[in-house]
Amino acid sequence: MTSTTSKEPFIIAIPVYDGVDYMDIAAPREIFGWLAKDPSFEREVKIYYVCGNQPTFTTINGVKIAVEATFDDAFVQKPHLIWVPGGDADVLAAIIADKESSFTAYVTQAGSQAEWVCSVCEGAVLLANTGLLNGHTITTHWAFVNCFGKYPEVTVAEGHPRYVKSGNRVTGGGISSGLDEALYLVELIAGKESAISVQRTLQYYPKPPVHSMIPEAGSCPVFNLVTNK
C-alpha cells in the first residue's frame, strides 16, 4: 500500500493515440475515478488522457474523446501511475517503427519517473518497446503473446493471467482484464477496504453468460515484430 501521508495529488497518466482500444482507457478511468471519491484515500486523484498536440483522439471503434494533457505538459511528466493501453495492431506497428515517436518518448520518460508502471492488453508491446519491462514477467492479450521476440528480456507469463505484478510493474491481459487490473491497483495504492468499496459501487461481481476457452495464439498481429512461437 502506498503511503498517503503526502497531500499532493495522485496523478494518473493514460497516454493515448488514434486507434486506441476504448475499454483499455475507459476501464481504468471508471475504477480510478471511484478511488477519487473515496474519503479514506486522503489525496486528490487526477486522471489525464495524454496525447500529442491535437484536441481529440479517436478510439478503435470510432469514439472521439478530448485530449486532457499533451506529452509536453509539465504536470504529467512525473505521474504516480502510468497506464499504457493497447489498440489497433497497425497503429502499434507504426509507433514502434517511428524512431522519433512522441508517444514512445513520453512513455519512456514518464514511466521512468512513475511509482507504478502499467499496461493493459497489447499495450504491453508498446511498454516493452521502451525497455521499461526488461527483467519483468508480464501478461498481455492472448493474441499478442508471440509478439515479444524482439524483447528477449521480457518474460510472458503462462496461462493468460488477468494481471501480473512484477516489482512496480503491473500488466493486464486482454481488454476486459483492465477492470481487474485497475481494481487490483486500487488495493495496492489505497488498501483492501478501498478496493472493496469500489467493487461494491460498481457492482463488479462478473458472471459471464457464456463460457469458452482462450484460443492458442498464432503469428504476432504487429507485422514488424518477430513471432516467438
ZIHUFEN-V189432 format. One line per field, one symbol per residue. phi: phi as a letter, one per 30 degrees, with the letter a starting at -180 (. if undefined). psi: psi as a letter, one per 40 degrees, with the letter a starting at -180 (. if undefined). burial: I if it has 16 or more other ideal C-beta (glycine too) atoms within 10 Angstrom, else O. A space follows every 50 residues. Layout:
phi=???
psi=???
burial=???
This chain:
phi=.ddcddcdedccccdbadjdddddcdddddddddddcdddcdbdcbcbdc bddbdbbbddcjdcbddcacdcdddcdbddbcbccdaedddedddddddc edddddddddddcddbcbbbhdedddddddidceiccbbadedcdcccdd bddccdddihddabcbiccbccddgddedddddddedddcjddddddded ddhcbdbddbbacddddcdddddccddcd
psi=hhhfdheiihhhhghiiheihdddddddddddddddehdegfiihhhhhh aagidiihideehhihheiieehdeedgidhhhhiaahdddddddddhef hddddddddddeeidhhiiiaedddddddeeeeheihiiaideeefeede geehhhiiefidihhgbehhiiahcedddddddddddddeiddddddddd defgghgieihiihihiaihehdeihhf.
burial=OIOOOOOOOIIIIIIIIIIIIIIIIIIIIIIIOIIOOIOOIOIOIIIIII IIOOOOIIIIOOOOIOIIIOIOOOOIOOIIIIIIIIIIIOIIIIIIOOOO IIIIOIIOOIIOOIOIIIIIIIIIIIIIIIOIIOOIIIIIIOIIIIIIOI IOOIOIIOOIIOIIIIOOIIIIIIIIIIIIIIIIIIIIIIIOOIIOIIIO OOOOOOOOOOOOOOOOIOOIIIOOIOOOO
